[in-house]
């Protein structure tokens, strides 16, 4: 089923004041529905469509499509960022001219709020005047914004949901160290196989690209200093042809949404992006044309519980001012943070007439941080942590190794103990092995064989520690350890 099938002819009954959400992954025809069914309906009534996009790359690609199809007489394109600049400069925002406001990839409002403090301006402007138009919000990853609209704006939109399917993800692997990626790319280079590589840091992305420069292209955001290394001609051809000719494309999340890659030869996607929503968008860049024969091998950077804890601490720091303001009066806030502005700009001063100011909180950004914090907590509580979360996110539970949730060093220690038939006789040997396993509860290494087995069971590992009687050098040990493997 695609978006057109899900909506059928219901769009004809949409009225001004309606807010519509379309939840569907890539290749499900979100843009196709707008460019065809809704376009025809709007044109027949002499109405116009304003289509918001959140990346310049995406706008350029979509503009070419619209022009080629002769649809730019009804559909006008704009980026959220240019709209926000107009609001800040108090320029006229003529949304009243449009019957339909389309917000493509509307997870933008939450995802980009951490580095763009104005995303709430565009969302508020679009939503607060919704009675004068029909607003259509489209995305594959939109849970936070739907929650925000419900809790903060009391908006319950009409929803069309197409559950995401990731059958095309043939294999799912994890890596803990970039060396694993380098070795994998060397192998792919020798085999002449193509790969799309997403790296969160533009600097790290460029450094990795340099190691394969002869066979690769590099793309990052135009505002980053490394953009000077982007081959503009290659970039333009890539957007035009929707494929890259090099073996590897190294990019940041600037390419996370909207840009389609149609290339049957691209079968490997490597992602080092922390945010799961952005990760999903990255994987969706490859357009699957044949659900039977087209597929990708997905390789994801693992995040340890310790790293997740660090991320939670970072969020707590970022929310410090807003949380205090939420729980105290403005007078108390002013005393607590006298001459200390919020470095993360959740709390801000809004200019008023007569050189006055009022204090405010960027609720969108604040709520997005709280949402991310709760999700990190939930991931930490999962038996397999981040690995398990990603496995379940892509619907691969049962299709990965039973030991996928184990730390690589833990897995290696268990495998060696089993294959080499090691026996740990003395308490000193057992404690040393427990240290090597590095299994922890509440940050402390567990050393009891019962606790070890409980955690291995929770993590769905294929190994257990078996306690038995054994002799060594003529000495009898009643509780020696050895490693056994569970039936698969």
Buried (B, 14 or more C-beta within 10 A) or exposed (E): EBBBEBBEEEBEEBEEEBBBBBBBBBBBBBBEBBBBBBBEBBBEEEBBBBBBBBBBBBBBBBBEBBEEEEBEEBBEBBBBBEBBBBBEEEEEBEBEEBBBBBBBBBBBBBBBBBEBBBBBBBBBBBBEBBEEBBBBBBBBBBBBBBBBBEEBBEBEBEEBEBEBEBEBBBEBBBBEEBEBBEEBBEEBBEEEBBBBBBBBBBEBBBBBBEEBBEEBBBBBBEEBEBBEBBEEEBBEBBBEEBBBEBBBBBBBBBBBBBBBBEBBEBBBBBBBBBBBBBBBBBBBBBBBEEEEEBBBBBBBBBBBBEBBBEBBEEBEEBBBBBBBBEEEEEEEBEEEBEEEEBEBEBBBEEEEEEEEEEEEBBBBBBBBBBBBBEBBEEBBEBEBBBBBBBBEBBBBEEEBEBBBBBBBEBBEBBBEBBEEEBBBBEEEBBEEBBEBBEBEEEEEBBBEBEBBBBBBEEBBBBBBBEBEEBEEEEEEBEEBBBBEBEEE
